[in-house]
């Protein structure tokens, strides 16, 4: 078919005339072709916007780290002087099943960025780590946690059998990728060493700020004779 300029202009006029035909008589003469097509494009844009929200994939899990910004949480202990040592007890991802239905197919993987080493990934059931193959179903509103604990008892990764200081974690575990497949919905996140270091520093600052909220934990002003 030969789409000449005259044919295109005729088609444009025909579409505009058809669209004007649905308008009240007193508005038809005021509606130019450009106005008509502008209204049509605006209506299509609104329609596509609505369809996007109606058909988009509903999140399965309300991942905690997406809200806190911390994929790896620190724990800590303080000596008698109040100085804190910060630890990583494991890598744990999860939170509530917000999909509104029971989840059946759950798979996850943690892969170290250094050397692409895959680390065993487990699931918390009844307060203990289990192999993913033991997981049955996850009802709506249930709490799902995936990852691994740095411990020597129960199921664990042989190379990571005890908790590490934050510096040891960055050195021995380092940056990693976490990927999931939940009822066919696949997602993946990557956390570099530099990102994790900045997040650890932020958590340490938050811990120190919380500690010094108690006036008894603050250093005390001394007399010259006490210096």
N, C-alpha and C positions, 0 to 999 in steps of 0.2 A: 504494500500500500504506500502511495506517495503522499507523505505528510508535508505538503507545501505550506508556506507562510499563510496564504489565503485560507487554506483549509483549517489551520490551527486557529486563526482569528475568528473564523466562522463558528468553530467548536466552542471557543471561549464565550462568544456572544450568546450561543445557544444555552450554555450552562448558566450564564448570568441571567438570561431571560427566564429560564426555568426557576431559578432561585428567587427572582423578583416576583414570580407568579404566586408565591406563598405569602407575600407581604400584603398588608392592607393597601387599597388603591391610593390613598393619600401619601404613602411612603414610596411607591414604586418609582416615580419619576426622580426622586432624590437619591436613589441608590445606584451609584455608578458601578461599573464592572469591578473596579479596584475595591470598593467597599464590600461588594458581595463576596469576592474571593477572600478578602480579609476576614470576614465573618465566618466563612467556611473553614479557613485555616485555623482560626481561633477555636471553633467548635471541635475540630479534629484533635487539636492539641489538648484540650480539656478531656476529650474522650480517651486519648492515649494515656494521659496522666491518671485517670481513674482506673483504666485497665491495668496499669502497672501495679497499683496497690492491691487490686483484686486478685491478680494472678501471681504476685511475687511469692517466693518461697518463705514460708513461716519458719522462724528460727526454732531449732530443736531444743537447744540448751542455752540458758542464760549465763554464759561463761563469766565467771567472776572477774577474771583478769582483764576482760574488755571494759569493765567498769572501774576497777582500781588502777589499771595500768601496770600491775605487777604480776607477770606470769610466774615468777619465783618469789615466794615469801620468805623473809628471814625470821629466825628466832634468835634469842639472845639470852645471855646470862651475865650478871654483874658481880664483880668481886667486892670485897668489903669497902673499898675506896669508891665504889660506884662506877668503875670503868667497865664498859660493856665489851663482850666478845660476841660477834655475830656469826650465826651458823645457817647452813641450808640443810634441812632434815629430809628433803626429797623434792620431787617435782610433781605437783598435783594440779590438775585442771578439772573444772567442772562447776556444777551448781544445779539449779532446778530444771527439771524437764518442763519447759514452757510451751511445748508443741500443742498441748490439748489432747493428745492421744498417746497410747502406749507405744514405746519404742522397742523394736525387736532386734534389729541387726546393728550391732555396735562394733566398730573396729577402730583402732588407734595405733599410732606409731610415733616414736620419738627418735629422731636421727641427729647425731652430732654433726655440726658443720665441719668440724675438723676430722677429715678422713671418711666422712659419710658413714660412720659407724652407727648401726641400729642398736638401740637400747631396749631391752624388754619393757613392755608397757602392760600395766596391770589395772585392776578395777577394785574399788573399795566396796565390799559387801559385808554387811553386819559388823562394820567397824574394823575389818581386816582386809589386807590386800589379797586378791585372788587373781588367777589367770583369767584373761578375757574369755577363754573358751568356757568358763564356768558361769558366765553371765547369762541369765535368762531374759527377762524383760524389764523395762523401766516404765512404771505407770506414770500418768500425769502427776505433776507436783513432786515426784520422787527426786531425791538428790543423787546425782551421778558424779562420781569422781574417778578420773583416769590419770595414770602416771606411774610413779614408783617411789617407794620410800628408801632412803639410804640407811639400811639396817641389815643385820646378819640373820635375823630370824624370819620365819615365814618365806613367802615367795619374794625374791629380790634379784637384783642384777649383781652377779658375782664381782664385777669390777667396782661396784659402788655399794659396799656393804656397811658403811658407817657414815655418819653425818660429817660434813665438811665445813670449815670456816668459809666465809664468803670469798676470800682470796683463793683458797684451795679449789672452790667450785669453779671459779673463772679459769683457773689454770688447768684443772683435770677434766672438767665436764665441758665448760665453755659454751659457746653459742650453739643453738640447736633449732631444729624445725619440729613442730608438732602438727600432725595431720590426723583427721578423723573421717570416718565414713559412718554416718548414722542414717539407717533406712534409705541408703542411696544418696544422701546429701553429703557431698565431700567438701571439706574445708581444710585449709592449711595456714599455719602462721610460722614466721621465722623470727628468731630473736638472736641478734648478734652479741658478741662479747661486749662491745662498747655500749649497746643498749642496756644490757644486763648490769654492767658496772654503774651506769648512771642511775638505774632503778635501785640498785643496792645503796648507793650514796643517798638517794632520796629517802629510802626507808630508814637508814641510820639517822638522818637528820630528824625525821619524824619521831623516832624513838628517843633521841636526846631531848627534843623539845618537850615531849611528854614527861620524861624523867625530871626535868628541871621545873616543871609546873609546881612540883612540891617544893616549897621554900626550904625544907630541911635538906634537900639534895643539892642545893646551890653552894658553891664555895663561899666561905664566910670571910668578911673583911677582918683583917688582923691588926693588932697594935704593933708598933715598932718593936716592942720587946718580944713579940711572938714571932717575928719574921726570921 
